[in-house]
C-alpha cells in the first residue's frame, strides 16, 4: 500500500512538472523560447567575494520516505551550520529550476534520488560563519521531496546521516519551521 502511495506521488510530481509547474515555474521575460545554458562555476576566490557581498540563492530539501515515515538529515562538517544535523541542500546553479537543484543537491550530498513535490516556503537566513571566514546570507527555497531509497553515499561536507522518525521534531528553529510545514503536506 505504501509503495502505491509513493507511486502516486511520483506520478503526481511528473504530471505537475509537465503540465502545471506552478510551484517550480521558470519565467522568461522574452516571448521567444530560449535554451538555458548551465555555466561553469565561479573560481573559489571570486565566489568568496560573492559570499562576502551578496545573498546566495539556495535550495534546502525536506526528504520524506512515506514507506518508513522518516525524513532525512545530514550532519554538516563545514560552515555554515557545522556540527548540526541539517536538510540536504545548497546553492543553485545558473539555469537550474528549484526542483533540478533539489535533485542535484540530494544526489551530490547523499547519493539519493528524489522526487521533488512542492515548494514549502522561502526563507531568508544569515549565518555567523561560512567556509570563507565571513557571514553567509542566503535566500533559501525549501522543497518537499519524496524518496523510497535508503542507500546513502555522503560527500566530503557531511560526516553522518540519519533517517529521523516523522514524530521527532528537529531542534534548529529554521528546520523546525520547514518540518511543521512539511507535516501539513504529509497529512494531506
C-alpha positions in Angstrom: 0.0 0.0 0.0 2.8 2.4 0.9 4.6 1.6 -2.4 1.4 2.6 -4.2 1.3 5.8 -2.3 4.9 6.6 -3.4 4.0 5.7 -7.0 1.0 8.1 -6.8 3.2 10.9 -5.5 5.8 10.2 -8.2 3.2 10.3 -10.9 1.7 13.5 -9.4 5.1 15.2 -9.4 5.7 14.1 -13.0 2.4 15.5 -14.1 3.0 18.7 -12.2 6.4 19.1 -13.8 5.0 18.5 -17.3 1.7 20.4 -17.2 1.3 22.8 -14.3 4.6 23.6 -12.7 3.1 26.4 -10.6 5.4 25.5 -7.8 8.6 25.2 -9.9 7.9 27.7 -12.6 10.6 29.2 -14.7 9.5 32.6 -16.1 11.2 34.0 -19.1 10.9 37.7 -19.9 11.1 37.2 -23.6 8.3 35.9 -25.8 10.7 33.5 -27.6 11.6 30.2 -26.1 15.2 30.1 -25.1 17.6 27.3 -24.2 19.1 27.7 -20.7 22.8 27.3 -20.6 24.3 25.8 -17.4 27.5 27.8 -16.9 30.8 26.9 -15.3 31.1 27.6 -11.6 33.0 30.7 -10.4 36.5 30.1 -9.2 36.9 29.9 -5.4 38.3 33.3 -4.8 35.6 35.1 -6.8 32.8 33.0 -5.2 34.3 34.0 -1.7 33.9 37.6 -2.7 30.3 36.9 -3.7 29.5 35.3 -0.3 31.0 38.4 1.4 29.0 40.9 -0.7 25.7 39.2 -1.8 22.9 36.9 -0.7 23.3 33.4 -2.2 20.3 31.6 -3.6 20.0 28.1 -2.2 17.6 25.2 -2.1 17.1 23.1 1.1 15.2 19.8 0.7 12.9 18.1 3.2 13.3 14.5 2.0 10.5 12.2 3.2 10.2 8.4 2.9 6.5 7.6 3.1 7.2 3.9 3.5 9.3 4.3 6.6 7.7 7.6 7.7 11.1 9.1 8.2 12.8 12.3 7.0 16.5 12.7 6.1 19.1 14.7 7.8 22.9 15.1 7.2 25.5 16.2 9.8 27.5 19.1 8.3 31.2 19.2 8.9 31.8 22.6 7.2 30.3 26.0 8.0 27.7 27.3 7.9 25.7 25.1 10.3 28.8 23.0 11.1 28.0 20.3 13.6 24.2 20.4 13.0 22.0 17.8 11.5 20.5 19.7 8.6 18.5 19.1 5.5 20.5 18.5 2.3 20.8 21.5 0.1 22.9 24.3 -1.2 23.3 26.9 -3.8 21.5 26.9 -7.1 23.4 27.0 -10.4 22.5 29.3 -13.2 19.8 27.8 -15.4 18.5 25.4 -12.8 14.9 25.2 -11.6 14.3 24.8 -7.9 13.4 21.1 -8.4 16.5 20.5 -10.6 18.7 22.0 -7.9 16.9 19.8 -5.2 17.6 16.7 -7.3 21.2 17.6 -7.9 22.0 18.5 -4.3 20.4 15.4 -2.8 22.4 13.2 -5.3 25.7 15.1 -4.8 25.4 15.3 -1.0 23.9 11.9 -0.2 23.6 9.8 -3.4 19.7 10.0 -3.0 17.4 10.1 -6.0 14.3 12.1 -5.0 11.0 13.2 -6.5 10.5 16.9 -5.7 6.8 17.5 -5.0 6.3 21.1 -3.9 7.9 24.3 -2.7 7.3 24.5 1.1 8.3 28.2 1.6 11.1 30.7 1.0 13.4 31.8 3.8 16.0 34.5 4.4 18.8 33.3 6.6 22.0 34.8 7.9 24.7 32.6 9.4 27.5 34.0 11.5 30.1 32.0 9.6 31.0 30.4 6.2 33.8 28.5 4.6 35.1 31.9 3.6 35.5 33.4 7.1 32.6 35.8 6.8 28.9 35.8 7.4 26.7 33.9 5.0 23.4 35.4 3.8 21.2 33.0 1.9 17.8 33.1 0.3 16.5 29.5 0.7 13.8 27.8 -1.2 12.6 24.8 0.9 11.4 21.9 -1.2 9.4 18.9 -0.1 10.5 15.7 -1.8 9.8 12.0 -1.6 12.4 9.2 -1.6 12.0 5.5 -1.2 15.7 4.7 -1.4 17.7 4.2 1.8 21.2 3.7 0.3 23.2 6.8 1.1 26.7 7.9 -0.1 27.8 11.0 1.7 30.0 13.6 0.2 33.0 15.2 1.9 30.9 18.0 3.5 28.9 15.6 5.7 30.1 13.0 8.2 26.9 11.3 9.3 23.2 11.0 8.3 20.0 9.8 9.9 16.6 8.9 8.8 14.6 10.6 11.6 11.1 9.4 12.5 8.5 11.9 11.4 7.4 12.1 15.0 10.7 13.7 16.1 10.8 17.5 15.8 14.2 18.9 14.7 15.9 21.3 17.2 17.1 24.0 14.9 14.4 26.8 14.5 14.8 27.0 10.7 14.5 23.3 10.3 11.6 23.2 12.8 9.6 25.7 10.6 10.2 23.6 7.5 9.3 20.4 9.4 5.9 21.8 10.5 5.0 23.0 7.0 6.1 19.6 5.6 3.9 17.9 8.2 0.9 19.7 6.7 1.8 18.2 3.3 2.3 14.7 4.7 -1.1 14.9 6.5 -2.8 15.7 3.1 
